[in-house]
Amino acid sequence: MEWSVQRLGSPHAFFYFEINQKIAETVTKLNDLIKRYYSQNKPITFYAIDRELLRKGGQIFTNI
């Protein structure tokens, strides 16, 4: 553990990759949503963005 922390410079550096991957996935989802709505000449609403971000593997999870 000590070697890894010294090499990376911070104990939080372990999570940088995972965080960046999650951000990249979210940006990709939003770009795909924008492309779909733009091709259909529809306005993008916050509701559509929220539904897209909650969608996982073809299913939508909601907090009930």
N, C-alpha and C positions, 0 to 999 in steps of 0.2 A: 504494500500500500504506500509506504513512504517513497519508494522509487517512482511510482506512478505519479504521485502528487508533485514530486520534485521535477519530473520530466515535463509534465503538462503545465505546471505553474500554479494550479489552483485545484482544490478538491471539487469544485463545481464544473471543471472542464469535462468531466465524464458525461455530463448531460448536454453539452453543446451540440453534439451531433444529432441526438434525438430531438432536441428542440428545433433545430434547423430543419430537420426532415419533416416534422409536423407542420412547420410554417410553410414549407415548400408544397406540401400536400394541400393545405388550405388555399394557397394562392392558385394552385392548379385547378382546384374545384371551382373557385370563383371565376377564373378565366374561362373555363368551359361553360359555366352558367352564362357569362356575358356573351360568349359566342352564340349559344343557343338562342338567347333572347334577341340578340342583334339580328340574327338570320331570320327570325320570325317577326321582326319589327315591333316587338313588345317592350314596354317600359319595365325596368327591373325594380322590384319592390323589396323592401326590407323583409317582408314575409317570405318571398322566394329565396332570398339569400339565407335566411334563418333555416328554412326547410332543407336547403341544399347542404348546409353545414352539419345539420343533424342526421343526414342520411348516411348510413353505413352499410355497405354491401347490398344495396338494393332494398334495404329495410329502413324505415324511419323510426327512430326512437324518440318518444316524447316523455316528458315528465308529467305523470298523471298524479 
